[in-house]
Amino acid sequence: MLALLLAASASSDYSFTVAPPASIGPSDARWPSKPSVDGRKTLVGGQVSRFDGAVVDVTSPVHDATTGARAVIGSLAQMTADDATAAANAAAAAWAGGQGVWPQMPLAERIAAIEEVVRELRERREAIVNVLMWEIAKTSKDAAAEFDRTMDFVGKTITTLRELDAQTASWRTVGGVLAWVRRAAIGIMMLLGPYNYPFNETYAVLIPALLMGNCVVMKLPAIGGLAHILTMETFAKVLPPGVVNFVSGSGRATVAPVMRTGLVDALALIGGSKTADAVMREHPAPHRLRTFLQLDAKNVGIVTAGAPLDVAVAQTVVGSTSYNGQRCTAIKLILVHASVAEEFIAKFVPAVAALRAGLPWDDGVAITPLPEPNKPAYLQELVADAVAQGAAVLGGGTLGGALLAPTVVYPVRPGMRLWAEEQFGPVIPIGTYSDDAELAAYFRSAPFGQQAALFVGDAAAAAPLVDLLSSSVGRININTQCGRSPDELPFSARRSSALGTMSVSEALRAFSTETLVAAKDGELNGAVTQALAAQSKFMAPLTEGSDPREL
């Protein structure tokens, strides 16, 4: 099978087939679901206000059949440096040096407020899910799952916060000192979320930060921002003024000016490492900037000589093509032991070819249009570079429009761009290795270190590779694709892939700092300290609230 595929590829000059754009028009029964989100507004200082400055149309990768252009589904305000600075000042006023209403609010009341945010957002579920389908072409199943998982994440975070607080927020005597430990806010956070999971990954940072008492300036992504526009009124209604402020527009025009104010105490960024470096350089006092970064990844699937190939094929197909490979956790390079490469590829290529492509709301669709207008051209460059250096395209190869068939490229070697660059799309590079020393050499030189998926048939083969990978990546998946869930487990990484760990417990720790109330044990201090817990807002005990699982 592999020999035939390679021969077919080599028998003719390689070229890309241009696919027509995925389009529907007003006559299509699905057209009425097309959203129209008015983003000519801002959320600053607790007020949702009409924005009179420049706006841009937000378009979908689904084309309008009547015009041939990307369908317009909304608009987004293009804020200026002055607008963004006003948002930072609003957050600073809400923080008030730690004396604002939100950071001084008892923890139980902050939890109740976030529970109310969840209840309000659940009423907007269908609109948010629909926007995710149209703007970033996430399938209806995946868009709904993103919203529901986000709400579940909030519930788990609140439950975890209660548990963590119960472990520390009480008086204990240590070495003759009465001690009460509770976590407190850091201050003002700048949050930059991603386009591929604009709701889930943003809220996985935003909600823990808010629960701990921080105030936030949130930069909306240029793609994927409309879902957040639908939440403005909820935050304005439920939270004190200035606790959450939205900024939209060019990152250069908005993010850099906010950082230059020096008001930002914490930076949370989910995106590229180059962007993170550029943003951090803008801060006048980077030594005091708390950073939480989820960045690039080039996760590797390793198929060993004794791997269960059917399992390896099934998991690497899903791991490399789920949401078109537009996940930081996607498998972006498959390294197969040379002894089983032909058999693996003979099974892998037909499995990839069987994936159904179409519009996000079509039943059974696995491959959808790409939301980034420039992504197809970039992927074409990567594949062309590999082909020019001797690789072949084994299936796929349809590049053009926004709907791309998954493209399998083999054999990929060092020196090819696909070997090192994170493609973040439906191009699947496959290479081979002959021994563990080659794998060790790869991971020694790799700039990223998020995850690896290891496919093995027995523990004897797995053990040395687990040891190798344990100092190179944050998660080792055995006979399983790479992934982030469950949210209770740590999601960490090494090198340029992350700084900080994401989970329901670690996010709470990341956006807070331990604060200790201490006193020498004795009769006087004993009486004072016992009364403090009843009178201090910071030390106020948590009362039983609603079950977050029911939100």
C-alpha positions as CSV (number, residue, x, y, z in Angstrom):
1,M,0.0,0.0,0.0
2,L,2.7,2.5,1.0
3,A,4.8,1.6,-2.1
4,L,1.8,2.3,-4.3
5,L,1.1,5.6,-2.6
6,L,4.6,6.8,-2.9
7,A,4.8,5.7,-6.5
8,A,1.6,7.6,-7.3
9,S,2.9,10.7,-5.7
10,A,6.2,10.5,-7.5
11,S,4.7,9.8,-10.9
12,S,3.4,13.3,-11.5
13,D,4.4,16.8,-10.6
14,Y,3.0,17.8,-7.2
15,S,0.3,20.5,-7.3
16,F,-2.4,21.7,-5.0
17,T,-6.0,21.3,-6.0
18,V,-8.0,24.3,-5.2
19,A,-11.2,23.5,-3.4
20,P,-14.3,25.8,-3.8
21,P,-15.2,27.7,-0.6
22,A,-17.8,26.2,1.6
23,S,-20.9,28.4,0.9
24,I,-24.5,28.8,1.7
25,G,-26.9,31.6,0.8
26,P,-30.2,33.2,2.0
27,S,-32.2,30.5,0.1
28,D,-30.6,27.7,2.1
29,A,-32.6,26.5,5.1
30,R,-29.6,26.9,7.3
31,W,-29.1,30.6,6.5
32,P,-31.5,31.9,9.1
33,S,-29.1,30.7,11.8
34,K,-26.5,33.2,10.6
35,P,-25.8,35.5,13.5
36,S,-25.6,39.2,13.4
37,V,-23.7,40.4,16.5
38,D,-23.4,44.1,17.0
39,G,-19.9,44.7,18.4
40,R,-20.1,48.4,18.1
41,K,-20.0,48.7,21.9
42,T,-17.6,48.4,24.8
43,L,-17.6,47.2,28.4
44,V,-15.5,49.6,30.4
45,G,-16.0,50.7,34.1
46,G,-19.2,48.6,34.4
47,Q,-20.9,50.3,31.5
48,V,-21.8,48.8,28.2
49,S,-21.5,51.8,25.9
50,R,-22.0,52.5,22.2
51,F,-18.6,52.8,20.4
52,D,-18.4,55.6,18.0
53,G,-15.0,54.9,16.6
54,A,-13.8,52.6,13.9
55,V,-15.3,49.1,13.6
56,V,-14.5,46.1,11.4
57,D,-16.8,43.5,9.9
58,V,-16.4,40.1,11.4
59,T,-16.7,37.4,8.8
60,S,-17.2,33.6,8.8
61,P,-15.1,31.1,6.9
62,V,-18.5,30.1,5.4
63,H,-19.0,32.0,2.3
64,D,-22.1,33.8,1.1
65,A,-23.2,32.0,-2.0
66,T,-24.8,35.2,-3.4
67,T,-21.7,37.3,-3.1
68,G,-18.9,34.8,-3.2
69,A,-17.3,36.5,-0.1
70,R,-17.0,35.4,3.5
71,A,-20.4,35.9,5.2
72,V,-20.5,38.9,7.5
73,I,-21.7,37.8,10.9
74,G,-21.1,40.8,13.1
75,S,-18.8,43.7,13.9
76,L,-16.1,44.5,16.4
77,A,-14.9,47.8,17.8
78,Q,-11.4,48.8,17.0
79,M,-10.3,50.6,20.1
80,T,-7.5,53.1,20.2
81,A,-4.6,53.4,22.6
82,D,-6.6,56.0,24.6
83,D,-9.6,53.6,24.7
84,A,-7.5,50.8,26.0
85,T,-5.8,52.9,28.6
86,A,-9.3,54.0,29.8
87,A,-10.1,50.3,30.3
88,A,-6.9,49.8,32.3
89,N,-7.7,52.9,34.4
90,A,-11.2,51.5,35.1
91,A,-9.7,48.3,36.3
92,A,-7.3,50.3,38.5
93,A,-10.2,52.2,40.0
94,A,-12.0,49.0,40.7
95,W,-8.8,47.5,42.3
96,A,-8.1,50.7,44.2
97,G,-4.8,49.5,45.5
98,G,-6.5,46.4,46.8
99,Q,-9.2,48.4,48.7
100,G,-11.9,48.2,46.0
101,V,-15.3,46.6,46.5
102,W,-14.4,43.4,44.7
103,P,-11.0,42.6,46.3
104,Q,-12.4,43.5,49.7
105,M,-15.6,41.5,49.2
106,P,-15.9,38.4,51.4
107,L,-15.0,35.2,49.4
108,A,-18.5,33.8,49.9
109,E,-20.0,36.8,48.2
110,R,-17.5,36.7,45.3
111,I,-18.5,33.0,44.8
112,A,-22.2,33.9,44.8
113,A,-21.6,36.6,42.2
114,I,-19.8,34.2,39.9
115,E,-22.5,31.6,40.3
116,E,-25.0,34.3,39.2
117,V,-22.8,35.0,36.1
118,V,-23.0,31.3,35.2
119,R,-26.8,31.4,35.6
120,E,-27.1,34.4,33.3
121,L,-24.7,32.9,30.7
122,R,-26.6,29.7,30.6
123,E,-29.6,31.7,29.2
124,R,-27.4,32.8,26.3
125,R,-26.1,29.3,25.6
126,E,-27.7,28.8,22.2
127,A,-26.6,32.2,20.9
128,I,-23.0,31.6,22.0
129,V,-22.9,28.1,20.5
130,N,-24.2,29.4,17.2
131,V,-21.6,32.1,17.1
132,L,-18.8,29.6,17.7
133,M,-20.1,27.5,14.8
134,W,-20.2,30.5,12.4
135,E,-17.1,32.4,13.4
136,I,-14.6,29.7,14.0
137,A,-16.3,26.8,12.2
138,K,-16.5,24.5,15.2
139,T,-18.9,21.6,14.7
140,S,-22.2,21.9,16.5
141,K,-21.2,19.1,18.8
142,D,-17.9,20.7,19.6
143,A,-19.3,24.2,20.0
144,A,-21.9,23.0,22.5
145,A,-19.3,20.9,24.3
146,E,-17.0,24.0,24.6
147,F,-19.8,26.0,26.3
148,D,-20.9,23.2,28.6
149,R,-17.4,22.3,29.6
150,T,-16.8,25.9,30.4
151,M,-19.7,26.0,32.7
152,D,-18.7,22.7,34.3
153,F,-15.2,24.1,34.8
154,V,-16.6,27.0,36.7
155,G,-18.5,24.7,39.0
156,K,-15.5,22.5,39.6
157,T,-13.4,25.6,40.3
158,I,-15.8,26.8,42.9
159,T,-16.0,23.4,44.6
160,T,-12.2,23.2,44.6
161,L,-11.9,26.7,46.0
162,R,-14.1,25.7,48.9
163,E,-12.1,22.6,49.5
164,L,-8.7,24.4,49.4
165,D,-10.1,27.2,51.6
166,A,-11.3,24.7,54.2
167,Q,-7.8,23.2,54.4
168,T,-6.2,26.5,55.4
169,A,-8.6,29.2,56.5
170,S,-8.8,28.4,60.2
171,W,-6.5,29.1,63.2
172,R,-3.7,26.6,63.9
173,T,-0.7,26.8,66.1
174,V,2.7,26.4,64.6
175,G,5.8,26.8,66.9
176,G,3.9,29.0,69.3
177,V,2.4,31.2,66.6
178,L,-1.2,31.4,65.8
179,A,-1.6,31.3,62.0
180,W,-4.5,31.8,59.6
181,V,-3.7,31.4,55.8
182,R,-5.9,32.5,53.0
183,R,-5.1,33.3,49.4
184,A,-5.6,36.9,48.3
185,A,-5.7,38.6,44.9
186,I,-2.7,39.8,43.0
187,G,-4.2,42.9,41.4
188,I,-5.0,43.9,37.8
189,M,-4.7,41.1,35.2
190,M,-4.3,41.5,31.5
191,L,-5.9,38.5,29.7
192,L,-5.4,37.6,26.1
193,G,-7.4,34.5,25.0
194,P,-7.1,32.4,21.9
195,Y,-9.3,32.0,18.8
196,N,-9.5,28.3,18.7
197,Y,-11.2,27.9,22.2
198,P,-12.2,31.5,22.8
199,F,-14.7,30.6,25.4
200,N,-13.3,27.7,27.3
201,E,-9.6,28.6,27.6
202,T,-10.4,32.2,28.3
203,Y,-12.8,31.4,31.1
204,A,-10.4,28.8,32.5
205,V,-8.2,31.8,33.3
206,L,-10.8,34.6,33.8
207,I,-13.0,32.9,36.4
208,P,-10.3,31.7,38.8
209,A,-8.8,35.2,38.6
210,L,-12.1,36.8,39.4
211,L,-12.9,34.4,42.2
212,M,-9.7,35.3,43.9
213,G,-10.5,39.0,43.8
214,N,-8.5,40.3,40.8
215,C,-9.8,42.9,38.4
216,V,-9.3,42.2,34.7
217,V,-8.7,43.9,31.3
218,M,-9.5,41.3,28.7
219,K,-8.3,41.6,25.1
220,L,-10.8,40.0,22.8
221,P,-9.3,37.9,20.0
222,A,-9.8,39.3,16.5
223,I,-11.2,35.9,15.5
224,G,-13.5,34.3,18.1
225,G,-14.3,37.6,19.8
226,L,-18.1,37.7,19.0
227,A,-18.9,35.1,21.7
228,H,-17.6,37.5,24.3
229,I,-19.6,40.4,22.9
230,L,-22.7,38.3,23.9
231,T,-21.5,38.3,27.6
232,M,-21.0,42.1,28.1
233,E,-24.3,42.8,29.7
234,T,-24.0,39.8,32.1
235,F,-20.7,41.1,33.5
236,A,-22.0,44.7,33.7
237,K,-25.1,43.5,35.5
238,V,-23.6,41.2,38.0
239,L,-20.1,42.4,38.9
240,P,-19.1,45.7,40.5
241,P,-18.0,48.4,38.0
242,G,-14.6,48.0,36.4
243,V,-14.0,44.4,37.6
244,V,-14.1,43.1,34.0
245,N,-13.2,45.4,31.1
246,F,-13.1,44.4,27.4
247,V,-10.6,45.7,24.9
248,S,-10.9,44.9,21.2
249,G,-9.0,45.9,18.1
250,S,-5.3,45.7,17.1
251,G,-3.1,44.2,19.7
252,R,-0.4,46.7,18.9
253,A,-2.8,49.6,19.4
254,T,-4.4,48.3,22.6
255,V,-2.3,45.7,24.5
256,A,1.0,47.5,24.3
257,P,-0.4,50.8,25.7
258,V,-2.1,49.0,28.6
259,M,1.1,47.2,29.5
260,R,3.1,50.5,29.3
261,T,0.9,52.0,32.0
262,G,2.5,49.8,34.6
263,L,-0.9,49.1,36.1
264,V,-0.9,45.4,35.1
265,D,0.2,43.1,37.9
266,A,-0.5,39.8,36.1
267,L,-0.4,38.7,32.5
268,A,-2.4,35.7,31.3
269,L,-1.8,34.8,27.6
270,I,-2.9,31.8,25.6
271,G,-1.2,32.1,22.2
272,G,2.2,32.2,20.7
273,S,5.6,32.6,22.5
274,K,6.7,35.4,20.3
275,T,3.5,37.4,21.2
276,A,4.1,36.7,24.9
277,D,7.7,38.0,24.7
278,A,6.6,41.1,22.9
279,V,3.8,41.8,25.4
280,M,6.0,41.3,28.5
281,R,8.7,43.6,27.1
282,E,6.2,46.5,27.1
283,H,5.8,46.4,30.9
284,P,8.0,49.0,32.7
285,A,8.6,46.7,35.7
286,P,8.6,43.1,34.4
287,H,10.2,41.9,37.6
288,R,6.8,42.3,39.4
289,L,4.7,40.9,36.6
290,R,3.1,37.6,37.5
291,T,2.9,35.6,34.2
292,F,0.7,32.7,33.2
293,L,1.4,31.5,29.7
294,Q,0.0,28.7,27.6
295,L,1.9,28.8,24.3
296,D,3.1,26.9,21.3
297,A,3.3,23.1,21.1
298,K,4.6,20.5,18.6
299,N,3.2,17.4,20.3
300,V,4.6,14.1,19.0
301,G,2.9,10.8,18.6
302,I,5.5,8.0,18.9
303,V,4.5,4.6,17.5
304,T,6.9,2.0,18.7
305,A,7.8,-1.4,17.0
306,G,5.4,-3.3,19.3
307,A,2.6,-0.8,19.3
308,P,-1.0,-2.0,18.9
309,L,-1.3,-0.4,15.5
310,D,-5.1,-0.3,15.3
311,V,-5.2,1.7,18.5
312,A,-2.3,3.9,17.4
313,V,-4.0,4.7,14.1
314,A,-7.4,5.4,15.7
315,Q,-5.9,7.7,18.4
316,T,-3.4,9.6,16.1
317,V,-6.2,10.2,13.5
318,V,-8.4,11.8,16.1
319,G,-5.4,13.4,17.9
320,S,-4.2,15.1,14.7
321,T,-7.5,16.1,13.0
322,S,-9.9,17.0,15.8
323,Y,-11.0,20.5,15.1
324,N,-8.8,20.4,12.1
325,G,-5.7,20.1,14.2
326,Q,-6.3,23.6,15.6
327,R,-5.6,22.7,19.2
328,C,-2.4,23.2,21.1
329,T,-2.9,19.6,22.3
330,A,-3.1,18.2,18.8
331,I,-0.6,15.6,17.6
332,K,1.5,17.6,15.1
333,L,4.2,15.1,14.3
334,I,4.0,11.3,14.2
335,L,7.2,9.4,14.5
336,V,6.8,5.7,13.6
337,H,9.4,3.0,14.1
338,A,10.8,2.1,10.7
339,S,9.9,-1.6,11.1
340,V,6.2,-0.8,11.3
341,A,6.0,2.4,9.2
342,E,4.6,0.7,6.1
343,E,1.8,-1.1,8.0
344,F,1.0,2.0,10.0
345,I,0.6,4.3,7.0
346,A,-1.4,1.7,5.1
347,K,-4.0,1.9,7.9
348,F,-3.6,5.6,8.7
349,V,-4.1,7.1,5.3
350,P,-7.5,5.5,4.5
351,A,-8.7,6.3,8.0
352,V,-7.9,10.0,7.5
353,A,-9.5,10.0,4.0
354,A,-12.7,8.6,5.5
355,L,-13.2,11.8,7.6
356,R,-16.2,13.7,6.4
357,A,-15.7,17.4,5.5
358,G,-18.4,20.0,5.5
359,L,-20.1,22.8,7.3
360,P,-20.1,23.0,11.1
361,W,-23.7,22.1,11.5
362,D,-23.8,19.2,9.2
363,D,-24.2,15.8,10.8
364,G,-21.1,13.6,11.1
365,V,-18.7,16.3,10.0
366,A,-15.2,16.1,11.3
367,I,-13.4,18.6,9.0
368,T,-14.7,22.2,8.8
369,P,-13.5,25.4,7.2
370,L,-10.5,27.2,8.7
371,P,-11.3,30.5,10.3
372,E,-7.9,32.2,9.7
373,P,-8.0,33.7,6.1
374,N,-4.2,33.3,5.7
375,K,-3.9,29.8,7.1
376,P,-4.4,27.8,3.8
377,A,-1.5,29.7,2.2
378,Y,0.8,29.0,5.2
379,L,0.0,25.3,5.2
380,Q,0.6,25.2,1.4
381,E,4.1,26.6,2.0
382,L,4.9,24.0,4.6
383,V,3.7,21.1,2.4
384,A,5.5,22.5,-0.7
385,D,8.7,22.8,1.3
386,A,8.5,19.2,2.4
387,V,7.7,18.0,-1.1
388,A,10.7,19.9,-2.5
389,Q,12.9,18.1,-0.1
390,G,11.7,14.6,-1.0
391,A,8.5,14.1,0.9
392,A,5.3,12.8,-0.7
393,V,1.7,13.7,-0.1
394,L,-0.2,10.5,0.8
395,G,-3.9,11.5,0.7
396,G,-5.4,14.9,1.1
397,G,-3.6,17.6,-0.7
398,T,-6.7,19.7,-1.4
399,L,-5.6,23.2,-0.4
400,G,-7.6,26.3,-1.3
401,G,-10.7,28.1,-0.1
402,A,-11.2,27.6,3.6
403,L,-12.1,23.9,3.6
404,L,-9.0,21.8,3.5
405,A,-8.8,18.0,3.3
406,P,-6.4,16.6,5.9
407,T,-3.0,16.2,4.2
408,V,-0.7,13.4,5.1
409,V,3.0,14.1,4.3
410,Y,5.7,11.4,4.4
411,P,8.5,11.0,5.1
412,V,9.2,14.2,7.0
413,R,12.8,14.7,8.1
414,P,15.0,17.2,10.0
415,G,15.5,20.4,8.0
416,M,11.9,20.4,6.7
417,R,9.7,23.1,8.1
418,L,7.0,20.6,9.0
419,W,9.6,18.9,11.2
420,A,9.9,21.9,13.5
421,E,7.1,24.4,12.9
422,E,3.7,24.1,14.6
423,Q,1.4,23.9,11.7
424,F,-1.9,24.3,13.7
425,G,-4.0,22.9,10.9
426,P,-5.0,19.7,9.0
427,V,-1.5,18.8,7.7
428,I,-0.1,15.7,9.3
429,P,3.6,15.1,9.0
430,I,4.9,11.5,9.5
431,G,8.5,10.5,10.0
432,T,10.4,7.4,11.1
433,Y,13.0,6.5,13.7
434,S,15.1,3.5,14.2
435,D,16.0,3.5,17.9
436,D,15.4,5.4,21.1
437,A,18.6,7.4,20.7
438,E,17.0,9.2,17.7
439,L,14.0,10.1,19.9
440,A,16.3,11.3,22.6
441,A,18.1,13.5,20.1
442,Y,14.8,15.0,18.9
443,F,13.6,15.9,22.3
444,R,16.9,17.4,23.4
445,S,16.7,19.9,20.5
446,A,12.9,20.5,20.5
447,P,12.0,24.1,21.5
448,F,8.6,23.0,22.8
449,G,7.6,20.5,25.5
450,Q,3.9,20.2,26.1
451,Q,2.9,16.5,25.5
452,A,3.7,13.3,23.8
453,A,1.5,10.3,22.9
454,L,3.4,7.0,23.3
455,F,2.0,3.9,21.6
456,V,3.5,0.7,23.1
457,G,2.6,-2.9,23.5
458,D,4.2,-3.6,26.9
459,A,5.7,-1.9,29.9
460,A,9.2,-3.0,29.1
461,A,9.1,-0.9,25.9
462,A,7.3,1.9,27.6
463,A,9.5,2.4,30.7
464,P,12.6,3.8,29.0
465,L,10.6,6.2,26.9
466,V,8.5,7.4,29.8
467,D,11.8,8.2,31.6
468,L,13.1,10.0,28.5
469,L,9.9,12.0,28.1
470,S,9.5,12.8,31.8
471,S,12.1,15.5,31.5
472,S,10.9,16.8,28.2
473,V,7.1,17.2,28.3
474,G,4.4,18.0,30.8
475,R,2.1,15.0,30.0
476,I,2.9,11.5,28.7
477,N,-0.1,9.8,27.2
478,I,0.0,6.0,26.9
479,N,-1.8,4.6,23.9
480,T,-4.0,7.7,24.1
481,Q,-4.1,10.9,22.1
482,C,-2.8,14.1,23.7
483,G,-5.4,16.2,25.6
484,R,-6.1,18.6,28.4
485,S,-9.0,17.0,30.3
486,P,-10.0,16.1,33.0
487,D,-9.7,19.7,34.3
488,E,-8.9,18.4,37.8
489,L,-5.5,17.1,36.4
490,P,-2.5,19.4,35.9
491,F,-2.0,20.8,32.4
492,S,1.6,21.8,32.3
493,A,4.5,22.0,29.9
494,R,8.2,22.8,29.5
495,R,10.4,25.1,27.6
496,S,8.5,27.5,25.2
497,S,5.2,25.7,25.6
498,A,4.0,27.1,28.9
499,L,4.8,29.0,32.1
500,G,2.4,27.9,34.8
501,T,0.0,25.0,35.2
502,M,-3.7,25.0,34.3
503,S,-6.2,23.0,36.3
504,V,-9.1,23.9,38.6
505,S,-6.8,24.1,41.5
506,E,-3.6,25.5,40.0
507,A,-5.4,28.3,38.3
508,L,-6.7,29.5,41.6
509,R,-3.1,29.5,43.0
510,A,-1.7,31.1,39.9
511,F,-3.8,34.3,40.3
512,S,-3.5,34.7,44.0
513,T,-0.9,34.9,46.7
514,E,-0.8,33.3,50.2
515,T,-1.6,35.8,52.9
516,L,-0.8,35.0,56.5
517,V,-2.4,36.5,59.6
518,A,-0.1,35.6,62.6
519,A,0.1,36.3,66.3
520,K,2.1,35.0,69.2
521,D,0.0,32.4,71.1
522,G,-1.2,33.8,74.4
523,E,-4.2,34.8,76.4
524,L,-4.6,38.3,74.8
525,N,-3.9,37.3,71.2
526,G,-6.1,34.2,71.7
527,A,-9.1,36.4,72.5
528,V,-8.3,38.9,69.6
529,T,-7.7,36.2,67.0
530,Q,-10.9,34.4,67.8
531,A,-13.0,37.5,67.3
532,L,-11.2,38.4,64.1
533,A,-12.7,35.7,62.0
534,A,-16.2,37.0,62.8
535,Q,-15.4,40.6,62.0
536,S,-12.8,40.6,59.2
537,K,-14.1,40.4,55.6
538,F,-10.9,38.8,54.5
539,M,-11.2,36.1,57.1
540,A,-14.9,35.6,57.0
541,P,-15.7,31.9,56.8
542,L,-17.3,30.4,53.8
543,T,-21.0,29.6,54.2
544,E,-22.7,26.8,52.4
545,G,-23.9,28.1,49.0
546,S,-25.6,26.5,46.0
547,D,-24.1,23.3,44.6
548,P,-22.0,24.5,41.6
549,R,-22.9,21.2,39.8
550,E,-26.5,22.5,39.6
551,L,-25.6,25.8,38.0
